[in-house]
Amino acid sequence: MKALIFGASGLTGNHLLKLLIDNQSVTEVITACRSVMTLCHPKHRHQVIDFDQIDRYSDLFDVQIVFCCLGSTMAKAGGKENFARVDLSYPTEIARKAQQQGAKRLIVISSAGADASSRNFYLSTKGKMEAGVSAVFQEELTFMRPGLILGKRKEFRFGERMATYLLPIFNPLMIGGLKEYRAVDAQLIAAAMLQAAIMGNPPRICGSYTIQNLSRQYFTEYCT
């Protein structure tokens, strides 16, 4: 299996890259982002790209599975317009190109609570992204909708640092439908994405609880 990752320099994408390289069923992993990656491995090929000119990189999409791990914050993006470009326009264009070039599966990181009609700009943008991607990609499609994504990032995020301390207290209290909104570690999201790529008939929408179950399946089957 050949795989293409957008956003491999980010927290979840980097975990996914490592899992793909370690998986024996994966023959090649292509990563595409704005910056150079220093990882050197026989299965890995990296391409620095301009996301605003995605049509220039048709050859990258000669794969079976495409993973989109793109995501920003309002503070990092510097405003709503730039945030929407990264979290809405780029994933939609990636999905269009994946469909055009014949990819069989697309797995995209979204967010718990994604809803195009939400009054919350972040959740509305994620919901519009899901709608846009669904409109242009007609093959196997899965959206990962984690709650707060936990893990050691390069940049400091106060909310996530606090969640790391509070998680053992509040996550068990989120039961019923709230289970899908739990905070979840980035490595588990990566494992769930790979499990969804390998399994037959993966779920279309995966909240945090489903992500945890998929990651458990992956680690049980491939890492024991």
N, C-alpha and C positions, 0 to 999 in steps of 0.2 A: 504494500500500500504506500502510495506517495501522498504526502500531506503538505499543506501550505498554511502558515500561520501569519496573520496580521496582528501586530502588537506583542511580539515575542519579547520585546525589551521591558515590558511591564511585569507586574508582580505575578498575575495568573499566567500570562503568556510564557513567562520564563519557566515556570513550573511545568507547563504543558510541553515545552520544547524538550526538557530533560526526560520527561516520561516517554515522549515519542522516540527519542534517540535510544532509550533503553528497551523499547518494545521490539521484539524480534519480527513481528509481522509488518513493521514499518521499514521500507527500503530506503526512503529518502525524505528528509524534512527540509522544506524551503521556508525561510523566514524573510519577511518584507517589512521594513520600517524606515523611518527618516534617517536614522543614524547607523554607524558601523557597529557590527557585533564582533567581539573578539573570539567567540567560541570556535574552536577548530575540531571537527570530527568528520570522518569519512562519509557519514550519512547526512551531513548538514551542508546546505548551501544558502548563502545570504545575499540579499539584494537591497541596496539602498534605493528608495523610490520617492517619487513626488506623488502624494495621494491625490492631488488635484489633476493629475494626468494618468489615471489608472489604465487607460486604454493603451498606453505605451508598453505595458508589461503583460501582454497576452500570454507569452511563453511561460510565465510563472504559474498559470492556471492549468497547466497540463498535469493535473493531479486528480485523485479520487475524492479527497476530502479537503474542505477549506474551513479553517477555524478563524473567527474574528474576535479578537480579545481587545479591541480598541475601546477606550473609555477615558474620560477626563473628569475634572471637577470644574466648577465655575471659577474658582480662584486660579487654578492652573491655566485654564483656557483664556482667561482675561475678559470674559463677557459672554453673553448669550449667543451672539452670532458665531463666535469661534467654537463654543461648546457644541452648538448644533451641527457645525461642520464635521467635527470629530465623531460625535455620538449618533448622528443621524445621516448626514450626507455620505460620509465615507463608507459605513457599513452597507448602505443601500447600493452604492456604486460597486462595491466588492461583490455583493450578491448578484447584481446584473451581469458582471463580467464572469462570475463563476458559472452562471446559467449559460451564458453565451459560449463558453469554452468547454462545456460538458462535464463539469464536476458533478458527482453523484450525491454528495452530502455537504451541508453547510451547518456549522454550529456557531452560534453567536452569543456572546455575553450581553445580557440586558440587565434588568433590575427588578427586584421585588416591587410590586405595585405599579409596574409599567402600565400606563393608560393614556391613550392619545387625547382623551377628553378631560384629563386631570387638570386642575387649576395650578398644580405644582409644575413649574417649568421643567424640572429634571425628569419627573415621572411622565409628563406629557411628551417630552422629547424621546424618551425610551419607547413609549407606546407608538409614536409616529414612526420610529425606526423599525419596530417590529412589523408595522403595517407596510412600510415601504419595501422591506426585505421580502416579506411574504408575497407581495405583488409581483416581484420580478424573479424570484427563485421558485421553481416548480418541482424540484426533486426533494429528497429527504431533508427536512429542516427542523432544527431544534434550537430553542432559546433557553439559555440558562438565566434564571431569575433569582440570583442570590440576594439575601439581605446584605447587611454590612460585610464587606470582604476584609478578612483579617490576614495579617502577615507582615513581615518586616519589609517596609518600603524604603526606597532611597530618600524620599522626602517625609517630613514629619506631618502626621495628620492627627490632630488632637482627639477628634471623635473616635477614631479607630484605636488610639492608645487607651482611651478610657474604656472602650468596649472590651479590650483585652482583659482588663481587670474585672469588669462587671459580668462578662459572659457566663462564667460558672453559676452566677446567681440567677440571671434573667432568662437564659435560653431554656432551661427546664420548665419555666413557667409558661412558655409560649407553646400551648397545646392546641389541638384541633386544627383549624385553618391557619392559625398563627404560626404553626410549625414551619410553614414555607417562607416565613419572614425572618427566621433566625439568622444571626450572624454566622458566617461560615468561613473556614480557612481557605485561602487561595489554592493551596495544594489539593484540597478535596474537590474544588471546582474543576481544576485541571484534570484530575483523575476521572471525574464524572463526564467531562467533555470527551475524553478518550474512550471511555466505556460506551458512550452514546454513539461514537463513531464506529465502533467495532460490532456492537450488538445489532440484531435484527429488530426492526420496528421500534426505534427509540422513541421516548416520549417527545411530544412537540414542545411542551412547556415544562420546565424543571425548576421548581422553587427550592429553597434551601434544604428541606427535608428530603426531597427526591434526589437532590444533589448528593447528600450524605449517603443515601442508599446506593446510588450508582457508583460512588467512589468506593464504598465498601465492597461492592461486587468486583470492581476492577482490581483492588489490592488483594482480594481473596483469590481471584483467578490467575493473576499475572505476577504477583509479588510474594507468593508463599512457596 
